């Protein structure tokens, strides 16, 4: 039995009775030790079949982990190559992103969520054409002055992904494949992927349908009838995020990566050891944002205390229930998932329509289990403090 088995049990037990995650995966690299464990069902048993057990090779929809594992990492490489600078104005690469304060928005603003962009918008309610969706984001007005406030924004990372495409002259998925996945031998790829290779990430589009219907947590001036493509069956191999799936062809700077836990462990190890980006570039991206000490460039940032030493953790969660991170001063990489939208949300509520968002297992609970598993292998009695 792997040392991570208790962590898998904890992940699968999260949430109330009858609403536990269907599947879980957990991986840790601590020094020279590498441990991976999985549990639960990639596809739940039902009246139509016996189900598919979760396996180590099963691809997971990583959701917003894409922001760091794809977009931020590719920007880091391009900075190292001298082809990008964090101080570059976004308009240099996306000329339509200009005027009304946008001329002052830099690439660093996008990656630190300080560009002044809206956090979210259902782009698929405006268009299902990828180029038109990006143009909508470019044209959308800012809601705050650049650099003055932190507001986590999917739209900012969508634009950052487009900058990468402009600079590399490649689609984002191809840039990731040729610059990251193939050199590291990863199975990871930007979606969609063959269903039989993936775990189900969600029951359907019910959560996002409820977001548009209730205007929670972001108000929109229309209802769900504005979009006719709501998915009503389990999402397996298709990106769960509505904007990535319905408006951006399954490939975007903010969501769309499918990978195994082993992929993330390999990726994190390569990054922290300077094998895929130089140490000085990583150090620059690890700096805390002036607007939010828990935000680095692309990554979330925490300070851990291990053996009395302050250790910097760069990490990021994903909405499907995923988590990925690594430390700078110690040789630790953690990755995990608990599919909190599958077997827990149920069908889209058309009549009566939802009046609130479905309850989900808090992302912080999943991240806590993943991080604790890693720290237990690194140190038997670690402590954590705020930045």
PALUMRO-927908 format. One record per residue (C-alpha): residue number from 1; residue in one letter; z, y, x. Coordinates in nm, 2 decimals, m for minus. Layout:
<titors>
{NUM, "a", {Z, Y, X}} ...
</titors>
This chain:
<titors>
{1, "x", {0.00, 0.00, 0.00}} {2, "x", {m0.10, 0.34, 0.13}} {3, "x", {0.17, 0.60, 0.20}} {4, "x", {0.00, 0.82, m0.06}} {5, "x", {0.05, 0.58, m0.35}} {6, "x", {0.35, 0.77, m0.48}} {7, "x", {0.14, 1.09, m0.48}} {8, "x", {m0.13, 0.92, m0.69}} {9, "x", {0.14, 0.80, m0.93}} {10, "x", {0.28, 1.15, m0.96}} {11, "x", {m0.07, 1.30, m1.03}} {12, "x", {m0.15, 1.04, m1.29}} {13, "x", {0.18, 1.11, m1.46}} {14, "x", {0.14, 1.48, m1.49}} {15, "x", {0.12, 1.63, m1.84}} {16, "x", {0.27, 1.51, m2.17}} {17, "x", {0.23, 1.16, m2.31}} {18, "x", {m0.12, 1.08, m2.41}} {19, "x", {m0.26, 1.37, m2.21}} {20, "x", {m0.23, 1.25, m1.85}} {21, "x", {m0.53, 1.30, m1.61}} {22, "x", {m0.77, 1.01, m1.64}} {23, "x", {m0.82, 0.98, m1.26}} {24, "x", {m0.67, 1.10, m0.94}} {25, "x", {m0.75, 1.11, m0.57}} {26, "x", {m0.54, 1.22, m0.27}} {27, "x", {m0.62, 1.25, 0.10}} {28, "x", {m0.44, 1.37, 0.41}} {29, "x", {m0.52, 1.41, 0.78}} {30, "x", {m0.21, 1.46, 0.98}} {31, "x", {m0.26, 1.45, 1.35}} {32, "x", {m0.45, 1.13, 1.43}} {33, "x", {m0.35, 0.98, 1.09}} {34, "x", {m0.59, 0.97, 0.80}} {35, "x", {m0.48, 0.84, 0.46}} {36, "x", {m0.67, 0.83, 0.13}} {37, "x", {m0.57, 0.69, m0.21}} {38, "x", {m0.72, 0.69, m0.55}} {39, "x", {m0.62, 0.58, m0.90}} {40, "x", {m0.70, 0.58, m1.26}} {41, "x", {m1.04, 0.58, m1.43}} {42, "x", {m1.36, 0.75, m1.33}} {43, "x", {m1.47, 0.65, m1.68}} {44, "x", {m1.20, 0.56, m1.93}} {45, "x", {m1.23, 0.23, m2.12}} {46, "x", {m1.33, 0.27, m2.48}} {47, "x", {m1.50, 0.08, m2.76}} {48, "x", {m1.83, 0.11, m2.58}} {49, "x", {m1.72, m0.04, m2.25}} {50, "x", {m1.45, m0.15, m2.01}} {51, "x", {m1.44, 0.17, m1.81}} {52, "x", {m1.51, 0.24, m1.45}} {53, "x", {m1.21, 0.24, m1.21}} {54, "x", {m1.18, 0.54, m0.97}} {55, "x", {m1.29, 0.45, m0.61}} {56, "x", {m1.28, 0.62, m0.28}} {57, "x", {m1.65, 0.67, m0.29}} {58, "x", {m1.66, 0.84, m0.63}} {59, "x", {m1.78, 1.19, m0.62}} {60, "x", {m1.56, 1.46, m0.78}} {61, "x", {m1.67, 1.78, m0.94}} {62, "x", {m1.48, 2.02, m0.71}} {63, "x", {m1.53, 2.34, m0.93}} {64, "x", {m1.40, 2.64, m0.74}} {65, "x", {m1.33, 2.45, m0.42}} {66, "x", {m1.71, 2.52, m0.39}} {67, "x", {m1.62, 2.88, m0.31}} {68, "x", {m1.47, 2.78, 0.03}} {69, "x", {m1.63, 2.45, 0.11}} {70, "x", {m1.98, 2.58, 0.06}} {71, "x", {m2.02, 2.96, 0.02}} {72, "x", {m1.74, 3.08, 0.25}} {73, "x", {m1.82, 2.82, 0.51}} {74, "x", {m2.19, 2.91, 0.52}} {75, "x", {m2.10, 3.28, 0.55}} {76, "x", {m1.87, 3.19, 0.84}} {77, "x", {m2.16, 3.02, 1.01}} {78, "x", {m2.40, 3.31, 0.96}} {79, "x", {m2.14, 3.55, 1.09}} {80, "x", {m2.10, 3.33, 1.40}} {81, "x", {m2.48, 3.33, 1.44}} {82, "x", {m2.49, 3.71, 1.42}} {83, "x", {m2.70, 3.70, 1.10}} {84, "x", {m2.43, 3.84, 0.87}} {85, "x", {m2.13, 4.08, 0.92}} {86, "x", {m1.84, 4.10, 0.67}} {87, "x", {m1.89, 4.48, 0.67}} {88, "x", {m2.25, 4.45, 0.56}} {89, "x", {m2.32, 4.62, 0.22}} {90, "x", {m2.42, 4.37, m0.04}} {91, "x", {m2.72, 4.59, m0.13}} {92, "x", {m2.87, 4.52, 0.21}} {93, "x", {m2.95, 4.17, 0.09}} {94, "x", {m2.95, 4.22, m0.29}} {95, "x", {m3.12, 4.56, m0.34}} {96, "x", {m3.07, 4.56, m0.71}} {97, "x", {m2.70, 4.56, m0.66}} {98, "x", {m2.68, 4.94, m0.62}} {99, "x", {m2.55, 5.26, m0.78}} {100, "x", {m2.23, 5.34, m0.97}} {101, "x", {m2.01, 5.25, m0.68}} {102, "x", {m2.19, 4.93, m0.58}} {103, "x", {m2.34, 5.09, m0.26}} {104, "x", {m1.99, 5.07, m0.11}} {105, "x", {m1.94, 4.70, m0.19}} {106, "x", {m1.94, 4.48, 0.12}} {107, "x", {m1.97, 4.11, 0.18}} {108, "x", {m1.60, 4.10, 0.26}} {109, "x", {m1.52, 4.26, m0.08}} {110, "x", {m1.70, 3.98, m0.25}} {111, "x", {m1.52, 3.71, m0.06}} {112, "x", {m1.17, 3.87, m0.10}} {113, "x", {m1.22, 3.94, m0.47}} {114, "x", {m1.19, 4.32, m0.42}} {115, "x", {m1.55, 4.42, m0.51}} {116, "x", {m1.44, 4.56, m0.85}} {117, "x", {m1.65, 4.30, m1.04}} {118, "x", {m1.55, 4.14, m1.37}} {119, "x", {m1.36, 3.81, m1.32}} {120, "x", {m1.59, 3.62, m1.55}} {121, "x", {m1.86, 3.64, m1.81}} {122, "x", {m2.05, 3.37, m2.01}} {123, "x", {m2.38, 3.43, m1.84}} {124, "x", {m2.54, 3.15, m2.05}} {125, "x", {m2.49, 3.36, m2.36}} {126, "x", {m2.72, 3.62, m2.20}} {127, "x", {m2.98, 3.39, m2.04}} {128, "x", {m3.03, 3.03, m1.92}} {129, "x", {m3.28, 3.14, m1.65}} {130, "x", {m3.12, 3.13, m1.30}} {131, "x", {m3.29, 3.43, m1.16}} {132, "x", {m3.22, 3.63, m1.47}} {133, "x", {m2.86, 3.53, m1.47}} {134, "x", {m2.82, 3.66, m1.11}} {135, "x", {m2.99, 3.98, m1.21}} {136, "x", {m2.74, 4.02, m1.49}} {137, "x", {m2.46, 4.00, m1.25}} {138, "x", {m2.62, 4.25, m1.01}} {139, "x", {m2.67, 4.50, m1.30}} {140, "x", {m2.32, 4.46, m1.45}} {141, "x", {m2.10, 4.77, m1.40}} {142, "x", {m1.79, 4.76, m1.18}} {143, "x", {m1.46, 4.77, m1.35}} {144, "x", {m1.27, 4.91, m1.05}} {145, "x", {m1.35, 5.09, m0.72}} {146, "x", {m1.44, 4.86, m0.43}} {147, "x", {m1.15, 4.77, m0.21}} {148, "x", {m0.88, 4.91, m0.44}} {149, "x", {m0.77, 4.61, m0.65}} {150, "x", {m0.77, 4.23, m0.63}} {151, "x", {m0.92, 4.05, m0.93}} {152, "x", {m1.03, 3.69, m0.88}} {153, "x", {m1.40, 3.69, m0.97}} {154, "x", {m1.65, 3.41, m1.01}} {155, "x", {m1.92, 3.68, m1.03}} {156, "x", {m1.85, 3.79, m0.68}} {157, "x", {m1.90, 3.44, m0.54}} {158, "x", {m2.22, 3.40, m0.73}} {159, "x", {m2.35, 3.71, m0.55}} {160, "x", {m2.22, 3.58, m0.22}} {161, "x", {m2.41, 3.26, m0.27}} {162, "x", {m2.72, 3.46, m0.34}} {163, "x", {m2.67, 3.65, m0.01}} {164, "x", {m2.66, 3.32, 0.17}} {165, "x", {m2.98, 3.22, 0.01}} {166, "x", {m3.15, 3.54, 0.11}} {167, "x", {m3.04, 3.52, 0.47}} {168, "x", {m3.12, 3.15, 0.52}} {169, "x", {m3.44, 3.16, 0.30}} {170, "x", {m3.31, 2.84, 0.15}} {171, "x", {m3.16, 2.74, m0.18}} {172, "x", {m2.79, 2.72, m0.16}} {173, "x", {m2.79, 2.34, m0.20}} {174, "x", {m3.04, 2.30, 0.09}} {175, "x", {m2.85, 2.53, 0.31}} {176, "x", {m2.53, 2.33, 0.26}} {177, "x", {m2.71, 2.00, 0.31}} {178, "x", {m2.88, 2.10, 0.64}} {179, "x", {m2.61, 2.32, 0.79}} {180, "x", {m2.29, 2.13, 0.68}} {181, "x", {m2.33, 1.80, 0.50}} {182, "x", {m2.59, 1.63, 0.73}} {183, "x", {m2.43, 1.74, 1.06}} {184, "x", {m2.09, 1.61, 0.94}} {185, "x", {m2.22, 1.30, 0.77}} {186, "x", {m2.09, 1.40, 0.43}} {187, "x", {m2.19, 1.25, 0.10}} {188, "x", {m2.11, 1.58, m0.07}} {189, "x", {m2.39, 1.77, m0.24}} {190, "x", {m2.43, 2.05, m0.49}} {191, "x", {m2.49, 1.91, m0.84}} {192, "x", {m2.60, 1.77, m1.06}} {193, "x", {m2.56, 1.42, m0.92}} {194, "x", {m2.65, 1.08, m1.05}} {195, "x", {m2.38, 1.00, m1.31}} {196, "x", {m2.30, 0.66, m1.17}} {197, "x", {m2.19, 0.82, m0.85}} {198, "x", {m1.93, 1.06, m1.01}} {199, "x", {m1.61, 1.06, m1.20}} {200, "x", {m1.61, 1.22, m1.55}} {201, "x", {m1.48, 1.58, m1.50}} {202, "x", {m1.42, 1.68, m1.86}} {203, "x", {m1.44, 1.56, m2.22}} {204, "x", {m1.71, 1.82, m2.31}} {205, "x", {m1.75, 2.19, m2.32}} {206, "x", {m1.45, 2.24, m2.55}} {207, "x", {m1.24, 2.45, m2.31}} {208, "x", {m1.52, 2.70, m2.24}} {209, "x", {m1.61, 2.70, m2.61}} {210, "x", {m1.25, 2.80, m2.68}} {211, "x", {m1.27, 3.07, m2.41}} {212, "x", {m1.56, 3.24, m2.58}} {213, "x", {m1.43, 3.19, m2.93}} {214, "x", {m1.08, 3.33, m2.86}} {215, "x", {m1.17, 3.59, m2.60}} {216, "x", {m0.90, 3.44, m2.38}} {217, "x", {m0.84, 3.51, m2.10}} {218, "x", {m1.14, 3.74, m2.09}} {219, "x", {m1.26, 3.93, m2.39}} {220, "x", {m1.64, 3.91, m2.48}} {221, "x", {m1.81, 4.10, m2.76}} {222, "x", {m1.96, 3.80, m2.93}} {223, "x", {m1.88, 3.45, m3.05}} {224, "x", {m1.98, 3.10, m2.94}} {225, "x", {m2.28, 3.10, m3.18}} {226, "x", {m2.46, 3.32, m2.92}} {227, "x", {m2.51, 3.00, m2.72}} {228, "x", {m2.66, 2.68, m2.86}} {229, "x", {m2.63, 2.44, m2.57}} {230, "x", {m2.26, 2.34, m2.59}} {231, "x", {m2.22, 1.99, m2.45}} {232, "x", {m2.03, 1.75, m2.68}} {233, "x", {m2.00, 1.43, m2.46}} {234, "x", {m1.81, 1.35, m2.14}} {235, "x", {m1.94, 1.54, m1.84}} {236, "x", {m2.02, 1.29, m1.56}} {237, "x", {m2.24, 1.40, m1.27}} {238, "x", {m2.31, 1.73, m1.45}} {239, "x", {m2.13, 2.05, m1.33}} {240, "x", {m1.84, 2.13, m1.57}} {241, "x", {m1.85, 2.50, m1.51}} {242, "x", {m2.05, 2.66, m1.79}} {243, "x", {m2.22, 2.93, m1.58}} {244, "x", {m2.31, 2.69, m1.31}} {245, "x", {m2.44, 2.43, m1.55}} {246, "x", {m2.61, 2.63, m1.82}} {247, "x", {m2.72, 2.95, m1.64}} {248, "x", {m2.76, 2.86, m1.27}} {249, "x", {m2.91, 2.52, m1.26}} {250, "x", {m2.60, 2.34, m1.15}} {251, "x", {m2.59, 2.51, m0.81}} {252, "x", {m2.40, 2.83, m0.75}} {253, "x", {m2.18, 3.01, m0.50}} {254, "x", {m1.87, 2.97, m0.72}} {255, "x", {m1.90, 2.61, m0.85}} {256, "x", {m2.12, 2.30, m0.84}} {257, "x", {m2.01, 2.09, m0.53}} {258, "x", {m1.95, 1.72, m0.58}} {259, "x", {m1.77, 1.54, m0.30}} {260, "x", {m1.52, 1.27, m0.21}} {261, "x", {m1.17, 1.33, m0.08}} {262, "x", {m1.29, 1.18, 0.25}} {263, "x", {m1.57, 1.45, 0.26}} {264, "x", {m1.31, 1.72, 0.23}} {265, "x", {m1.09, 1.58, 0.50}} {266, "x", {m1.39, 1.56, 0.74}} {267, "x", {m1.49, 1.91, 0.65}} {268, "x", {m1.15, 2.06, 0.69}} {269, "x", {m1.09, 1.88, 1.02}} {270, "x", {m1.42, 2.01, 1.15}} {271, "x", {m1.34, 2.37, 1.05}} {272, "x", {m0.99, 2.39, 1.18}} {273, "x", {m1.09, 2.23, 1.51}} {274, "x", {m1.37, 2.47, 1.57}} {275, "x", {m1.64, 2.20, 1.55}} {276, "x", {m1.86, 2.38, 1.29}} {277, "x", {m1.75, 2.74, 1.32}} {278, "x", {m1.59, 2.91, 1.63}} {279, "x", {m1.22, 2.96, 1.63}} {280, "x", {m1.25, 3.34, 1.65}} {281, "x", {m1.45, 3.35, 1.33}} {282, "x", {m1.20, 3.13, 1.15}} {283, "x", {m0.92, 3.36, 1.27}} {284, "x", {m1.10, 3.66, 1.12}} {285, "x", {m1.15, 3.48, 0.79}} {286, "x", {m0.78, 3.38, 0.79}} {287, "x", {m0.66, 3.74, 0.79}} {288, "x", {m0.48, 3.84, 0.47}} {289, "x", {m0.65, 4.10, 0.24}} {290, "x", {m0.48, 4.44, 0.23}} {291, "x", {m0.50, 4.41, m0.15}} {292, "x", {m0.33, 4.07, m0.18}} {293, "x", {m0.14, 3.90, 0.11}} {294, "x", {m0.22, 3.56, m0.06}} {295, "x", {m0.59, 3.62, m0.03}} {296, "x", {m0.78, 3.57, 0.30}} {297, "x", {m1.16, 3.60, 0.33}} {298, "x", {m1.28, 3.34, 0.08}} {299, "x", {m0.96, 3.13, 0.12}} {300, "x", {m0.62, 3.15, m0.05}} {301, "x", {m0.35, 3.20, 0.21}} {302, "x", {0.01, 3.07, 0.23}} {303, "x", {0.27, 3.06, 0.50}} {304, "x", {0.46, 2.73, 0.54}} {305, "x", {0.77, 2.66, 0.75}} {306, "x", {0.73, 2.34, 0.95}} {307, "x", {1.00, 2.25, 1.20}} {308, "x", {1.11, 2.61, 1.19}} {309, "x", {0.76, 2.73, 1.28}} {310, "x", {0.55, 2.95, 1.05}} {311, "x", {0.22, 2.77, 0.98}} {312, "x", {m0.08, 2.93, 0.80}} {313, "x", {m0.23, 2.73, 0.52}} {314, "x", {m0.58, 2.82, 0.41}} {315, "x", {m0.66, 2.66, 0.07}} {316, "x", {m0.83, 2.68, m0.26}} {317, "x", {m0.79, 2.51, m0.61}} {318, "x", {m1.06, 2.41, m0.85}} {319, "x", {m1.05, 2.44, m1.23}} {320, "x", {m1.12, 2.07, m1.29}} {321, "x", {m0.79, 1.99, m1.11}} {322, "x", {m0.89, 1.98, m0.75}} {323, "x", {m0.72, 2.12, m0.44}} {324, "x", {m0.83, 2.15, m0.07}} {325, "x", {m0.66, 2.31, 0.23}} {326, "x", {m0.58, 2.30, 0.60}} {327, "x", {m0.34, 2.46, 0.84}} {328, "x", {m0.43, 2.66, 1.15}} {329, "x", {m0.13, 2.59, 1.38}} {330, "x", {m0.08, 2.22, 1.29}} {331, "x", {m0.34, 1.95, 1.26}} {332, "x", {m0.31, 1.90, 0.88}} {333, "x", {m0.58, 1.88, 0.61}} {334, "x", {m0.51, 1.80, 0.25}} {335, "x", {m0.74, 1.73, m0.04}} {336, "x", {m0.68, 1.59, m0.39}} {337, "x", {m0.77, 1.59, m0.76}} {338, "x", {m0.63, 1.51, m1.10}} {339, "x", {m0.90, 1.53, m1.37}} {340, "x", {m0.70, 1.75, m1.60}} {341, "x", {m0.99, 1.81, m1.85}} {342, "x", {m1.08, 1.45, m1.91}} {343, "x", {m0.90, 1.25, m2.18}} {344, "x", {m0.68, 1.56, m2.24}} {345, "x", {m0.88, 1.82, m2.43}} {346, "x", {m1.08, 1.63, m2.69}} {347, "x", {m1.38, 1.73, m2.90}} {348, "x", {m1.50, 2.09, m2.96}} {349, "x", {m1.32, 2.24, m3.25}} {350, "x", {m1.59, 2.39, m3.47}} {351, "x", {m1.42, 2.39, m3.80}} {352, "x", {m1.16, 2.54, m3.80}} {353, "x", {m1.25, 2.72, m3.47}} {354, "x", {m0.98, 2.73, m3.20}} {355, "x", {m0.73, 3.01, m3.20}} {356, "x", {m0.60, 2.94, m2.86}} {357, "x", {m0.70, 2.77, m2.54}} {358, "x", {m0.62, 2.40, m2.50}} {359, "x", {m0.31, 2.33, m2.30}} {360, "x", {m0.38, 2.21, m1.95}} {361, "x", {m0.17, 2.07, m1.67}} {362, "x", {m0.10, 2.37, m1.45}} {363, "x", {m0.31, 2.38, m1.14}} {364, "x", {0.00, 2.47, m0.94}} {365, "x", {0.15, 2.14, m1.02}} {366, "x", {m0.15, 1.95, m0.89}} {367, "x", {m0.16, 2.16, m0.57}} {368, "x", {0.22, 2.10, m0.52}} {369, "x", {0.18, 1.73, m0.52}} {370, "x", {m0.12, 1.74, m0.29}} {371, "x", {0.05, 1.97, m0.04}} {372, "x", {0.38, 1.78, m0.05}} {373, "x", {0.20, 1.46, 0.03}} {374, "x", {0.05, 1.62, 0.34}} {375, "x", {0.37, 1.78, 0.46}} {376, "x", {0.56, 1.45, 0.42}} {377, "x", {0.32, 1.29, 0.66}} {378, "x", {0.35, 1.58, 0.90}} {379, "x", {0.72, 1.65, 0.87}} {380, "x", {0.98, 1.46, 0.66}} {381, "x", {1.17, 1.78, 0.55}} {382, "x", {0.93, 2.07, 0.53}} {383, "x", {1.00, 2.40, 0.36}} {384, "x", {0.77, 2.65, 0.21}} {385, "x", {0.81, 3.03, 0.19}} {386, "x", {0.60, 3.31, 0.04}} {387, "x", {0.36, 3.51, 0.26}} 
</titors>
